[in-house]
Amino acid sequence: MAQECIICENNNANYCIKGMDNYSYCKECALQQFSDVSLLQRL
């Protein structure tokens, strides 16, 4: 089952904060919130 982005609820979440995989983000929301996805853990 694909994880859901916590912001837009898109079923295509690809990133999360390291150690917190229940806070997952799609690429668009991760870029908008953090500006740099290299700091996030890829799912």
CHARMM internal coordinates of N, CA and C (Angstrom, degrees):
IC EDIT
DIST 1 N 1 CA 1.4585
DIST 1 CA 1 C 1.5273
ANGL 1 N 1 CA 1 C 109.66
DIST 1 C 2 N 1.3066
ANGL 1 CA 1 C 2 N 116.73
DIHE 1 N 1 CA 1 C 2 N 130.47
DIST 2 N 2 CA 1.4616
ANGL 1 C 2 N 2 CA 121.87
DIHE 1 CA 1 C 2 N 2 CA -179.68
DIST 2 CA 2 C 1.5268
ANGL 2 N 2 CA 2 C 110.04
DIHE 1 C 2 N 2 CA 2 C -72.32
DIST 2 C 3 N 1.3209
ANGL 2 CA 2 C 3 N 115.42
DIHE 2 N 2 CA 2 C 3 N 144.81
DIST 3 N 3 CA 1.4530
ANGL 2 C 3 N 3 CA 118.94
DIHE 2 CA 2 C 3 N 3 CA 177.34
DIST 3 CA 3 C 1.5130
ANGL 3 N 3 CA 3 C 110.14
DIHE 2 C 3 N 3 CA 3 C -80.96
DIST 3 C 4 N 1.3138
ANGL 3 CA 3 C 4 N 114.91
DIHE 3 N 3 CA 3 C 4 N 153.01
DIST 4 N 4 CA 1.4563
ANGL 3 C 4 N 4 CA 122.64
DIHE 3 CA 3 C 4 N 4 CA -176.07
DIST 4 CA 4 C 1.5253
ANGL 4 N 4 CA 4 C 110.24
DIHE 3 C 4 N 4 CA 4 C -101.77
DIST 4 C 5 N 1.3174
ANGL 4 CA 4 C 5 N 116.46
DIHE 4 N 4 CA 4 C 5 N 137.27
DIST 5 N 5 CA 1.4637
ANGL 4 C 5 N 5 CA 121.79
DIHE 4 CA 4 C 5 N 5 CA 175.15
DIST 5 CA 5 C 1.5284
ANGL 5 N 5 CA 5 C 108.82
DIHE 4 C 5 N 5 CA 5 C -65.22
DIST 5 C 6 N 1.3343
ANGL 5 CA 5 C 6 N 117.72
DIHE 5 N 5 CA 5 C 6 N 132.94
DIST 6 N 6 CA 1.4696
ANGL 5 C 6 N 6 CA 120.18
DIHE 5 CA 5 C 6 N 6 CA -177.56
DIST 6 CA 6 C 1.5235
ANGL 6 N 6 CA 6 C 112.82
DIHE 5 C 6 N 6 CA 6 C -75.21
DIST 6 C 7 N 1.3348
ANGL 6 CA 6 C 7 N 118.01
DIHE 6 N 6 CA 6 C 7 N -13.14
DIST 7 N 7 CA 1.4622
ANGL 6 C 7 N 7 CA 120.64
DIHE 6 CA 6 C 7 N 7 CA -178.92
DIST 7 CA 7 C 1.5243
ANGL 7 N 7 CA 7 C 111.48
DIHE 6 C 7 N 7 CA 7 C -95.17
DIST 7 C 8 N 1.3319
ANGL 7 CA 7 C 8 N 116.68
DIHE 7 N 7 CA 7 C 8 N -57.04
DIST 8 N 8 CA 1.4662
ANGL 7 C 8 N 8 CA 119.75
DIHE 7 CA 7 C 8 N 8 CA -174.72
DIST 8 CA 8 C 1.5326
ANGL 8 N 8 CA 8 C 112.46
DIHE 7 C 8 N 8 CA 8 C -100.83
DIST 8 C 9 N 1.3209
ANGL 8 CA 8 C 9 N 117.50
DIHE 8 N 8 CA 8 C 9 N -4.75
DIST 9 N 9 CA 1.4659
ANGL 8 C 9 N 9 CA 124.46
DIHE 8 CA 8 C 9 N 9 CA 179.91
DIST 9 CA 9 C 1.5225
ANGL 9 N 9 CA 9 C 113.01
DIHE 8 C 9 N 9 CA 9 C 62.05
DIST 9 C 10 N 1.3239
ANGL 9 CA 9 C 10 N 116.35
DIHE 9 N 9 CA 9 C 10 N 24.94
DIST 10 N 10 CA 1.4591
ANGL 9 C 10 N 10 CA 122.67
DIHE 9 CA 9 C 10 N 10 CA 173.31
DIST 10 CA 10 C 1.5287
ANGL 10 N 10 CA 10 C 107.70
DIHE 9 C 10 N 10 CA 10 C -71.28
DIST 10 C 11 N 1.3097
ANGL 10 CA 10 C 11 N 118.30
DIHE 10 N 10 CA 10 C 11 N 138.73
DIST 11 N 11 CA 1.4626
ANGL 10 C 11 N 11 CA 121.85
DIHE 10 CA 10 C 11 N 11 CA -179.30
DIST 11 CA 11 C 1.5180
ANGL 11 N 11 CA 11 C 113.12
DIHE 10 C 11 N 11 CA 11 C -80.27
DIST 11 C 12 N 1.2965
ANGL 11 CA 11 C 12 N 117.49
DIHE 11 N 11 CA 11 C 12 N 20.20
DIST 12 N 12 CA 1.4481
ANGL 11 C 12 N 12 CA 121.58
DIHE 11 CA 11 C 12 N 12 CA -174.26
DIST 12 CA 12 C 1.5263
ANGL 12 N 12 CA 12 C 111.40
DIHE 11 C 12 N 12 CA 12 C -122.21
DIST 12 C 13 N 1.3176
ANGL 12 CA 12 C 13 N 117.93
DIHE 12 N 12 CA 12 C 13 N 45.90
DIST 13 N 13 CA 1.4593
ANGL 12 C 13 N 13 CA 121.56
DIHE 12 CA 12 C 13 N 13 CA -179.08
DIST 13 CA 13 C 1.5267
ANGL 13 N 13 CA 13 C 110.05
DIHE 12 C 13 N 13 CA 13 C -72.20
DIST 13 C 14 N 1.3109
ANGL 13 CA 13 C 14 N 116.97
DIHE 13 N 13 CA 13 C 14 N 128.85
DIST 14 N 14 CA 1.4634
ANGL 13 C 14 N 14 CA 122.54
DIHE 13 CA 13 C 14 N 14 CA -177.53
DIST 14 CA 14 C 1.5184
ANGL 14 N 14 CA 14 C 113.65
DIHE 13 C 14 N 14 CA 14 C -116.50
DIST 14 C 15 N 1.3186
ANGL 14 CA 14 C 15 N 118.73
DIHE 14 N 14 CA 14 C 15 N -12.62
DIST 15 N 15 CA 1.4609
ANGL 14 C 15 N 15 CA 122.36
DIHE 14 CA 14 C 15 N 15 CA -173.04
DIST 15 CA 15 C 1.5232
ANGL 15 N 15 CA 15 C 110.75
DIHE 14 C 15 N 15 CA 15 C -133.56
DIST 15 C 16 N 1.3339
ANGL 15 CA 15 C 16 N 115.60
DIHE 15 N 15 CA 15 C 16 N 153.40
DIST 16 N 16 CA 1.4658
ANGL 15 C 16 N 16 CA 120.50
DIHE 15 CA 15 C 16 N 16 CA 174.19
DIST 16 CA 16 C 1.5236
ANGL 16 N 16 CA 16 C 108.81
DIHE 15 C 16 N 16 CA 16 C -149.51
DIST 16 C 17 N 1.3184
ANGL 16 CA 16 C 17 N 115.62
DIHE 16 N 16 CA 16 C 17 N 164.56
DIST 17 N 17 CA 1.4562
ANGL 16 C 17 N 17 CA 121.30
DIHE 16 CA 16 C 17 N 17 CA 173.90
DIST 17 CA 17 C 1.5237
ANGL 17 N 17 CA 17 C 106.98
DIHE 16 C 17 N 17 CA 17 C -74.23
DIST 17 C 18 N 1.3015
ANGL 17 CA 17 C 18 N 118.26
DIHE 17 N 17 CA 17 C 18 N 134.84
DIST 18 N 18 CA 1.4626
ANGL 17 C 18 N 18 CA 122.25
DIHE 17 CA 17 C 18 N 18 CA -175.83
DIST 18 CA 18 C 1.5258
ANGL 18 N 18 CA 18 C 110.81
DIHE 17 C 18 N 18 CA 18 C -52.56
DIST 18 C 19 N 1.3255
ANGL 18 CA 18 C 19 N 115.45
DIHE 18 N 18 CA 18 C 19 N 126.58
DIST 19 N 19 CA 1.4556
ANGL 18 C 19 N 19 CA 121.70
DIHE 18 CA 18 C 19 N 19 CA 178.70
DIST 19 CA 19 C 1.5186
ANGL 19 N 19 CA 19 C 114.26
DIHE 18 C 19 N 19 CA 19 C 82.41
DIST 19 C 20 N 1.3131
ANGL 19 CA 19 C 20 N 117.75
DIHE 19 N 19 CA 19 C 20 N -0.24
DIST 20 N 20 CA 1.4691
ANGL 19 C 20 N 20 CA 121.35
DIHE 19 CA 19 C 20 N 20 CA -177.83
DIST 20 CA 20 C 1.5257
ANGL 20 N 20 CA 20 C 109.28
DIHE 19 C 20 N 20 CA 20 C -131.76
DIST 20 C 21 N 1.3361
ANGL 20 CA 20 C 21 N 117.96
DIHE 20 N 20 CA 20 C 21 N 66.64
DIST 21 N 21 CA 1.4528
ANGL 20 C 21 N 21 CA 120.15
DIHE 20 CA 20 C 21 N 21 CA -174.88
DIST 21 CA 21 C 1.5268
ANGL 21 N 21 CA 21 C 113.80
DIHE 20 C 21 N 21 CA 21 C -72.80
DIST 21 C 22 N 1.3298
ANGL 21 CA 21 C 22 N 118.67
DIHE 21 N 21 CA 21 C 22 N -2.48
DIST 22 N 22 CA 1.4639
ANGL 21 C 22 N 22 CA 119.88
DIHE 21 CA 21 C 22 N 22 CA 172.76
DIST 22 CA 22 C 1.5324
ANGL 22 N 22 CA 22 C 111.08
DIHE 21 C 22 N 22 CA 22 C -83.64
DIST 22 C 23 N 1.3320
ANGL 22 CA 22 C 23 N 117.95
DIHE 22 N 22 CA 22 C 23 N -8.16
DIST 23 N 23 CA 1.4640
ANGL 22 C 23 N 23 CA 123.18
DIHE 22 CA 22 C 23 N 23 CA 173.87
DIST 23 CA 23 C 1.5237
ANGL 23 N 23 CA 23 C 107.67
DIHE 22 C 23 N 23 CA 23 C -107.67
DIST 23 C 24 N 1.3187
ANGL 23 CA 23 C 24 N 116.83
DIHE 23 N 23 CA 23 C 24 N 80.50
DIST 24 N 24 CA 1.4545
ANGL 23 C 24 N 24 CA 120.83
DIHE 23 CA 23 C 24 N 24 CA -175.37
DIST 24 CA 24 C 1.5235
ANGL 24 N 24 CA 24 C 111.02
DIHE 23 C 24 N 24 CA 24 C -107.02
DIST 24 C 25 N 1.3286
ANGL 24 CA 24 C 25 N 114.78
DIHE 24 N 24 CA 24 C 25 N 151.12
DIST 25 N 25 CA 1.4581
ANGL 24 C 25 N 25 CA 122.29
DIHE 24 CA 24 C 25 N 25 CA -173.73
DIST 25 CA 25 C 1.5268
ANGL 25 N 25 CA 25 C 110.39
DIHE 24 C 25 N 25 CA 25 C -132.75
DIST 25 C 26 N 1.3323
ANGL 25 CA 25 C 26 N 116.96
DIHE 25 N 25 CA 25 C 26 N 145.69
DIST 26 N 26 CA 1.4631
ANGL 25 C 26 N 26 CA 120.43
DIHE 25 CA 25 C 26 N 26 CA 168.67
DIST 26 CA 26 C 1.5310
ANGL 26 N 26 CA 26 C 106.62
DIHE 25 C 26 N 26 CA 26 C -76.94
DIST 26 C 27 N 1.3273
ANGL 26 CA 26 C 27 N 116.99
DIHE 26 N 26 CA 26 C 27 N 167.38
DIST 27 N 27 CA 1.4626
ANGL 26 C 27 N 27 CA 120.18
DIHE 26 CA 26 C 27 N 27 CA -175.88
DIST 27 CA 27 C 1.5207
ANGL 27 N 27 CA 27 C 111.74
DIHE 26 C 27 N 27 CA 27 C -61.13
DIST 27 C 28 N 1.3256
ANGL 27 CA 27 C 28 N 118.19
DIHE 27 N 27 CA 27 C 28 N -41.91
DIST 28 N 28 CA 1.4653
ANGL 27 C 28 N 28 CA 121.56
DIHE 27 CA 27 C 28 N 28 CA -177.51
DIST 28 CA 28 C 1.5365
ANGL 28 N 28 CA 28 C 111.29
DIHE 27 C 28 N 28 CA 28 C -63.28
DIST 28 C 29 N 1.3293
ANGL 28 CA 28 C 29 N 117.14
DIHE 28 N 28 CA 28 C 29 N -45.88
DIST 29 N 29 CA 1.4702
ANGL 28 C 29 N 29 CA 120.18
DIHE 28 CA 28 C 29 N 29 CA -179.86
DIST 29 CA 29 C 1.5247
ANGL 29 N 29 CA 29 C 111.51
DIHE 28 C 29 N 29 CA 29 C -70.49
DIST 29 C 30 N 1.3383
ANGL 29 CA 29 C 30 N 117.83
DIHE 29 N 29 CA 29 C 30 N -35.39
DIST 30 N 30 CA 1.4670
ANGL 29 C 30 N 30 CA 121.08
DIHE 29 CA 29 C 30 N 30 CA 177.45
DIST 30 CA 30 C 1.5216
ANGL 30 N 30 CA 30 C 110.17
DIHE 29 C 30 N 30 CA 30 C -62.83
DIST 30 C 31 N 1.3252
ANGL 30 CA 30 C 31 N 117.15
DIHE 30 N 30 CA 30 C 31 N -44.12
DIST 31 N 31 CA 1.4647
ANGL 30 C 31 N 31 CA 120.07
DIHE 30 CA 30 C 31 N 31 CA 178.06
DIST 31 CA 31 C 1.5149
ANGL 31 N 31 CA 31 C 111.36
DIHE 30 C 31 N 31 CA 31 C -64.82
DIST 31 C 32 N 1.3159
ANGL 31 CA 31 C 32 N 116.96
DIHE 31 N 31 CA 31 C 32 N -39.12
DIST 32 N 32 CA 1.4630
ANGL 31 C 32 N 32 CA 121.00
DIHE 31 CA 31 C 32 N 32 CA -179.61
DIST 32 CA 32 C 1.5310
ANGL 32 N 32 CA 32 C 111.31
DIHE 31 C 32 N 32 CA 32 C -67.54
DIST 32 C 33 N 1.3189
ANGL 32 CA 32 C 33 N 117.50
DIHE 32 N 32 CA 32 C 33 N -39.29
DIST 33 N 33 CA 1.4644
ANGL 32 C 33 N 33 CA 121.34
DIHE 32 CA 32 C 33 N 33 CA -176.53
DIST 33 CA 33 C 1.5247
ANGL 33 N 33 CA 33 C 113.50
DIHE 32 C 33 N 33 CA 33 C -82.76
DIST 33 C 34 N 1.3404
ANGL 33 CA 33 C 34 N 117.61
DIHE 33 N 33 CA 33 C 34 N -37.16
DIST 34 N 34 CA 1.4633
ANGL 33 C 34 N 34 CA 121.51
DIHE 33 CA 33 C 34 N 34 CA -171.34
DIST 34 CA 34 C 1.5227
ANGL 34 N 34 CA 34 C 114.58
DIHE 33 C 34 N 34 CA 34 C -115.82
DIST 34 C 35 N 1.3061
ANGL 34 CA 34 C 35 N 118.73
DIHE 34 N 34 CA 34 C 35 N -14.10
DIST 35 N 35 CA 1.4629
ANGL 34 C 35 N 35 CA 125.32
DIHE 34 CA 34 C 35 N 35 CA 179.86
DIST 35 CA 35 C 1.5298
ANGL 35 N 35 CA 35 C 114.34
DIHE 34 C 35 N 35 CA 35 C 66.75
DIST 35 C 36 N 1.3220
ANGL 35 CA 35 C 36 N 118.50
DIHE 35 N 35 CA 35 C 36 N -14.69
DIST 36 N 36 CA 1.4651
ANGL 35 C 36 N 36 CA 120.88
DIHE 35 CA 35 C 36 N 36 CA -177.78
DIST 36 CA 36 C 1.5263
ANGL 36 N 36 CA 36 C 108.83
DIHE 35 C 36 N 36 CA 36 C -146.81
DIST 36 C 37 N 1.3207
ANGL 36 CA 36 C 37 N 117.31
DIHE 36 N 36 CA 36 C 37 N 105.65
DIST 37 N 37 CA 1.4675
ANGL 36 C 37 N 37 CA 120.03
DIHE 36 CA 36 C 37 N 37 CA -177.87
DIST 37 CA 37 C 1.5224
ANGL 37 N 37 CA 37 C 112.73
DIHE 36 C 37 N 37 CA 37 C -75.29
DIST 37 C 38 N 1.3410
ANGL 37 CA 37 C 38 N 118.30
DIHE 37 N 37 CA 37 C 38 N -10.78
DIST 38 N 38 CA 1.4547
ANGL 37 C 38 N 38 CA 119.46
DIHE 37 CA 37 C 38 N 38 CA 178.73
DIST 38 CA 38 C 1.5403
ANGL 38 N 38 CA 38 C 111.53
DIHE 37 C 38 N 38 CA 38 C -67.80
DIST 38 C 39 N 1.3058
ANGL 38 CA 38 C 39 N 117.09
DIHE 38 N 38 CA 38 C 39 N -16.90
DIST 39 N 39 CA 1.4654
ANGL 38 C 39 N 39 CA 120.95
DIHE 38 CA 38 C 39 N 39 CA 177.81
DIST 39 CA 39 C 1.5245
ANGL 39 N 39 CA 39 C 112.35
DIHE 38 C 39 N 39 CA 39 C -84.13
DIST 39 C 40 N 1.3312
ANGL 39 CA 39 C 40 N 116.98
DIHE 39 N 39 CA 39 C 40 N -9.40
DIST 40 N 40 CA 1.4661
ANGL 39 C 40 N 40 CA 121.92
DIHE 39 CA 39 C 40 N 40 CA -178.61
DIST 40 CA 40 C 1.5219
ANGL 40 N 40 CA 40 C 110.95
DIHE 39 C 40 N 40 CA 40 C -101.60
DIST 40 C 41 N 1.3201
ANGL 40 CA 40 C 41 N 115.58
DIHE 40 N 40 CA 40 C 41 N 157.45
DIST 41 N 41 CA 1.4504
ANGL 40 C 41 N 41 CA 121.58
DIHE 40 CA 40 C 41 N 41 CA 177.27
DIST 41 CA 41 C 1.5231
ANGL 41 N 41 CA 41 C 109.29
DIHE 40 C 41 N 41 CA 41 C -86.77
DIST 41 C 42 N 1.3227
ANGL 41 CA 41 C 42 N 116.80
DIHE 41 N 41 CA 41 C 42 N 134.27
DIST 42 N 42 CA 1.4575
ANGL 41 C 42 N 42 CA 121.50
DIHE 41 CA 41 C 42 N 42 CA 179.13
DIST 42 CA 42 C 1.5257
ANGL 42 N 42 CA 42 C 109.67
DIHE 41 C 42 N 42 CA 42 C -82.85
DIST 42 C 43 N 1.3224
ANGL 42 CA 42 C 43 N 115.74
DIHE 42 N 42 CA 42 C 43 N 138.32
DIST 43 N 43 CA 1.4744
ANGL 42 C 43 N 43 CA 120.46
DIHE 42 CA 42 C 43 N 43 CA 179.47
DIST 43 CA 43 C 1.5041
ANGL 43 N 43 CA 43 C 111.21
DIHE 42 C 43 N 43 CA 43 C -86.43
END
COOR INIT
IC SEED 1 N 1 CA 1 C
IC BUILD
